[in-house]
Each structure stands twice: as C-alpha cells, then as structure tokens.
Amino acid sequence: MVSAPPKPRIPSGQAASSRERSLVPVGMATILPHAAKQVRRLEGELLAHINCWGYDEIILPTFEYLDVLAPGLEPELIEQCYQFVDRTTGRTLLLRPDATAQIARTVAMGLTGATLPLRLSYRTSVFRYEREHAGRGREIFQVGAELIGLDDVTSDSEVIGVMIECLHRVGLQSFKVSLGHVGYIKGLLMRSGLSAQGQKLAEQAAARKDLPRLEEVLASERISKTAARAIREAPELYGQEEVLARGRVLADGDPSLAAPLERLGQVYRLLCAAGHRDSLLLDLGEFRGFDYYDGIVFDVFAEGVGAELGGGGRYDHLIGRFGRPLPSTGFGLDVDRLFRSVDFSDERSVSARVDYLVAAPSRATRLLTEVAAQLRRTGSRVVQQTMKGNDATLISVAVAAGSAQQAAVVVVVGASGIDHDDVLVVESLSAQMPGRRSGRMSPPSKKMALADLVAAARRSRRQGKERL
Amino acid sequence: MVSAPPKPRIPSGQAASSRERSLVPVGMATILPHAAKQVRRLEGELLAHINCWGYDEIILPTFEYLDVLAPGLEPELIEQCYQFVDRTTGRTLLLRPDATAQIARTVAMGLTGATLPLRLSYRTSVFRYEREHAGRGREIFQVGAELIGLDDVTSDSEVIGVMIECLHRVGLQSFKVSLGHVGYIKGLLMRSGLSAQGQKLAEQAAARKDLPRLEEVLASERISKTAARAIREAPELYGQEEVLARGRVLADGDPSLAAPLERLGQVYRLLCAAGHRDSLLLDLGEFRGFDYYDGIVFDVFAEGVGAELGGGGRYDHLIGRFGRPLPSTGFGLDVDRLFRSVDFSDERSVSARVDYLVAAPSRATRLLTEVAAQLRRTGSRVVQQTMKGNDATLISVAVAAGSAQQAAVVVVVGASGIDHDDVLVVESLSAQMPGRRSGRMSPPSKKMALADLVAAARRSRRQGKERL
C-alpha cells in the first residue's frame, strides 16, 4: 500500500499578496485584477470542460428561505449559515451554504418537467461561518457539476472522470483523488453492535483518520474484538487494488459490506481503464463531511495544499428530502484553493497588460478617440488618455503613462508638426513582448502613417492567434 | 426637439417562462440552463468588450461591514440593504447594495499603491429590498466599469462610448442614452433661492420628470418667476444640439450654469464624432438617483423596456468619502434587463443541445467511456449513458434518450454482433442541425468504423469553427 499523499501547508505568497483583507470581514476576499483574471480563467476552463460532457450551467439565487432549504442541510451546516429575517415576509433567509442542496431543491421543486438524466453545472459562492484561523474563507468560490437521475457505475465514474480531467485541464500537478464508499465503513459500524450515537462518533473519527479518538469511541461500548479490529483497520486501508482484497477479508462474506466493495471496485476499474489510475487512491475510510452522501464518495488533495480542493459523491436520498426521490451524484471544486495550487508562472511572463496606450494633448481628443477605436477594431487591447503639459514634454509624459499602464506600445497623436494621418510610435515595453527584440529603456519615437500602424496591429493579432 | 423614446412595458414571456420563482423569495431568480447560457454569454461579451478598452476585472466580497461601506451609501440605500449581525465580531454586515461604492472603498483603502488612472470592471450581484410589485429583482446582476483618477471630457466620453459599444456588441436594437449634467439643474435650483429641502424635493421631482410635483414644490416657496420658469423648463429639455442652446438662454450668463453646459456639449460632440449621435439624447433634466454623482450623468433606455438598462456618471467626491479624493466616472448595466431586451432568436434555432449521445448496454461501459472520450477530444459535446433493457430494444432506447437529450447524433457501442472497432450511428436529430439534410423521424442505424466516426466529428468541428 502506498502512503497517503503529503498534505503540508505552504505559504501561498503570490495569492496572499494579491488579495486585500483589511477592513473587510476575515475570510471575505477582494480579488484584485491580476488574480481575478486567473480566477476567471480557471472558472472558465473548468466550466468549458464540464460543458463538453453535456452539463448545462444553472444560476441559483444567493439567498433562500431557511424553511425551504433546511431539509437538504445538516443541522451542523445550518448552524454555520448566515441567516437574517426578510423584512418583506418575516421569514428567515439564509445565504446559500451549499450548492448541491440548492440544486436538489430546485430539481425537486422547480424542474419537475425536465427530462432525466439531468446534467447541471454551476459556478457560485457559498457562505459559511468558519472557526477563526480555520484558514478557510467565509465566501467560498465553487465550480461543480451534478448528474441527476442515474444510479449506475457509469454515472459514478463519469463525475469523477470529469473532475479529474478538469484538474488536468487547468494544469494542476500531482494531485490524488481518494475514492471510497460510505457504505463500507457504515456497514462495519452497523454490524459491530455500536449504539447509533457510537456509530456517528466513530464515523466522524474515522473520517478525520483520528485513530486515538476512534479507539476511545470503540472502547466506550462493549463490542466484539473482531468487529473493533475491522473498524480500526478500515481508515488505514488506502492504496490500489490490494485495498479491495483486504476489504473483502474484513467483510467476511457479509453482503452489506460486499456490495459497496463491489461497486467501488467497478468504478475504480472503469476509471483506471480511462487512464486515471495514477490520480486515484482507494480509501476504505473515505467519508465526506456531509451526511447526505450515501454511496461512492471522493476527495481531491494536491501536494502542498493542506486541505481538500474539492470532492463529491453519490447522494441518492438528498433530492427525495424535497419530495422527489432521484438518484444523483456530483462534485464541487474550491476555486480559490485551486487558484493557489495551479502554477500560472508561464502565463505571467509573456504579455504586457495592454497592447497600446494612445496619448494626445487635450486639443486632439477627437483624433485620440478615433485612432484608439481603429486599433481596438483590430482586436487589440487599447487604453486612451489625454496628456497634460506642453508639446515639449508630450512624448516623455506619454511614455511614462505607457510604462505605468504596462503598455507594449505607446502611440502619440496630435503632436505639433505631425500630420493628422501620422502618429508617433514608441515601443516602450518591447523587451517584455514575445517575438520582439529587446529595446533600450527610452527608445526614440518613430513617425509612422496611421494606416501602417493599424495594419501592423492587425498582423500582430493574427500572428498572436496563430501562436495559440 | 425629438420626443423621448417610448418606454412601455412588454411582457417578457421568454424570460419569465425560463425562470422559476416559486418557493424562493420574490425577486430572487433561479436562472435555468437555457437562459443561463444566454446570460453568461451576455456577461462574457460585455466584459470582453470592456477588456478591449484596458479595464481589468476585480472581484469584490458579497458582504461587508456596514460601518466601513456606509460613507459611500445614501441613507435611502442603506435602508434598502440586507443587514445582519456578524456572529464572530458582533458588527453589522450588509449584502453589497451597490458595486460603485464598494469599488470606491477598495480603491481608497486597499489599492493605495496602484498606478492611476485605474480602469476596473466587474460582474456581480447587488442586493436591495424593493417595494412589492416594483418589478425589479432583489438580486440584480450587473456588469460595469469604473475609470478612476481622471477628470476630463475624454474620460467622460470614454465610459459612455464603452457602454454604447457594449450594447451594440450584444445586439441590442434601438436604445437611447440620455445624457445630462447634474450641475445644470443643481445650479438652477441653487440660484433660485429655494431652501435646501426645497432643492432636494425639486431635484427628485425633476429626475422623475414629475412636473405636477415639481410645480407643487416650486409653489410652496417664494422664488422669482424667472427662476421658477427655468426650473420648470429644464426637465423638458431633451433632444440634440438645440437643447444646449436653449440651456444657455436659461443660464443667462451665469458661469455656474455655463460650465456644466460647456462640459456636456464637449462630451456630446466627442461622442457624436465617434459615431454615437443616433444613440444619444441630451437631457438637461437628467439626474440619476444616486447622490454621489456630481458631473456628467447618463441612463440607457431601450424600446419596449419600462426601466433603464443601466447608466452611470461622474462621482468625483465618492472615493474621497473613504479618505482618498479621486475624480472618477463609470457605468453599470443590468444584465437581467439586458437579457430580456436582446433578441436571441437567431442563436436558438441552429444547434442541438449536444453533438453526440453515446449509448451502450451496461456490460460495455468501458467501451462506452472510451468512445465518448475519443469524440470529446475532437471538441464535440458528448453525453454518455448506459442503457437498460435487452439487445433487441437497445437502439430504440438509445434513440429515445438521444431525442430527450436533444443530441444531433446517437452512437450505439457494444451492441451484440458488432465489432469493438465499429459503432452504430443514428442521426436522430439531423433535421435540427444546420447544413444537414432533414431525415425521417426514426432513421435506421448505420454501421460505421469508430475511426471514421471520430474523423467525421473532427471534420465537422473544423467546419463549424470556419463558419463562425
């Protein structure tokens, strides 16, 4: 058996420095432009890949009535919710604490006419009170998918396969998906003769792999030594196929344990056949925090991240709590943690923030607008700005502005002595642009026909697209 | 002077039918897949265009401390906020009621090191209590942009130009941007000798173009007939250039009125030079609901929509309320109202929901996964599903599933007597696909080598891309 992947915390330097947390509630993040661009790219790539599998995005309300959503929420989760009273109706509202429960509510109560199976995806925030210093945000950005209306190994393996492919797609390195079945440990506990309370406590300890605590729970009630030994061993059963064989030994022919093992084995083998063996880790102690899971469950961990990046599983009875029993499975990913785990270093070095800064004295504002519009029509990213000061300083002020805006090229229009059809061009940041030769710090400006500049911009965009 | 564009309400049938509102608080919308796809496309197109002008997206927290954000909010808006007490700190939190105030707070307190001018964009929800039957959501989806650190006509016209281009880009037909300057009507009121309270009441009446109410306010205090006449006339001054001339007559040489008119004229002429004349309507009574606007202001109206789709203006003193005086201007668009105003009919008719439904009996799940993966690698949208039932019904069950999932092509793998390298193909929905001949309702299946199917999928994707 291989050991579980290491999960140390690493300082998330880049992420921390581009997020500002003062004056806003702890755990509520303002994501500044550079990071926001990467977060949005991440979300977009995840959803695009999920979309390839036939999942359609749904947009859910940020708050709901507590009484309506409560059947889908654990009591512990309700306690973690932000609640407030609706002035209009007097009813209690809560900020969405979980996307899966909200989708279950919607499918049961709102999408009753929809054809099954339903494949739904979402990008959203969920909101939870967290213990201070829990290292987790209170507003958690999630992307996920739910496959509703099927109960077979194909759908179990589908959602896990989609998730694994998503993680590869966004460039996450060396992650593991620990894969289990809640029925196995539940079966062991039920068979042991533990009280209902004892079973619950043991489940929690096993889920956290807290063996001393598990020992304590087992010692507090009188159960057989064989049963206790099996329960004690389960959380340590993680690895590849051999885990299933050992699990079968502990099951000792009990069909209520054999069935979950058989299902787990089938899903595992399907995922291996799809090429995902290296990403998988069977874990007979796997047991997610949500009580609604009742079949295959899974978690994602990446090297260097101290908490799971996401996970999911089968929740056949959740939608039924809202009055429409439907088998379902799904996954969710924590976009913020994923953002901290993915290496964006490639992308950062290659591009200026904007392609052109177009500058003009204020008397030439009209010309400025016109030139910038022409460049924008080529698909370039263009900032336009009128410059204060006199004609003598115009170019140097424009170059300074271009440098501050991280523009690859500075274009000056309306300078005195320059024809309306001509512009002055300074490739101030050429050194940072791919495929251009590095230039001096303040290269001289070059007079150019506007038409030629626009043609060059069009060419450069076309080449940029071909490079992709 | 042309008349103001008509603004009747039309029933938003398509939007209403694809939104489900029961059991969730009135005004909190669940946006179902078909509509969600269009809403996301709309958001994406708006942000992509704003991005071309050099604006960077920022992501802001959904709730904040009331005491921190309050300096940027009108008392009336604070009353419309969703507030609740933070269990962790005991401080009052509020759901973001306005994106501009939150960005102002962030720029003043968090982005103190950033280079000016700053161009920021956002997509977000804002939350407000609305009077019942106000016909407005309580969760309002917005996309917008702020240009911070410049006070000149170029920046005034820039944000309006970006907004107008955004509206054209998403295909909005026949809209008008009413353009004014709050300084003009404020100047008229100040000069009139009305009390501060009277000025405020008159502003509100003028903003709503509620002439009887305005009359009432003017009659309640003793002011000169000339002053009253000018105030009474201002809200009716809308149209093109001639409005400025008439405004100058009413200003009667008063520099505090001439300056706003001059600025307004410059911005108007710049926008006309950029080709936006047909979208503009000068309006000397224009006066947005937010007290923080203090210069050029504007609103967007579209034919057939009873409320503004968005708007914005200059708010030079807002950021200063958070301790860092910076001139600024910006706009915001209401994504939901825009969604109801844009015609998506073109896009709806041309595509199946998914390209392929791949079906197999459950014994062939592994092959199913493999074939679906190969098709997905061509960039196609592929749903995979194992079929219940016996071999005799396999194809008809698969075709029914394909039709339910609106798949263009149904692929059956693992049917008995069919080689592993072959598949059965049924173009069940070929009639709905562009560029294909319409077929019978249940055309017969066709045996095909898997490799040929994948090659055809790749060709079809390439052609699809070229068509775009």
Interface residues (C-beta under 8 A of the other chain):
Chain A: E20 S22 L23 V24 P25 V26 M28 A29 T30 I31 L32 P33 H34 A36 K37 V39 R40 N51 C52 W53 G54 D56 E57 I58 I59 L60 P61 T62 F63 E64 Y65 V68 Y82 Q83 F84 D86 R87 T88 T89 R91 L93 L95 R105 T106 M109 G110 L111 T115 P117 R119 L120 S125 F127 Y129 E132 E139 L150 D152 V153 T154 S157 E158 G161 R269 L270 A273 A274 R353 V354 S362 T365 R366 L368 T369 E370 A373 R376 G379 S380 R381 V382 V383 Q384 Q385 T386 A404 Q405
Chain B: E20 S22 L23 V24 P25 V26 M28 A29 T30 I31 L32 P33 H34 A36 K37 V39 R40 N51 C52 W53 G54 D56 E57 I58 I59 L60 P61 T62 F63 E64 Y65 V68 Y82 Q83 F84 D86 R87 T88 T89 R91 L93 L95 R105 T106 M109 G110 L111 T115 P117 R119 L120 S125 F127 Y129 E132 E139 L150 D152 V153 T154 S157 E158 G161 R269 L270 A273 A274 R353 V354 S362 T365 R366 L368 T369 E370 A373 R376 G379 S380 R381 V382 V383 Q384 Q385 T386 A404 Q405
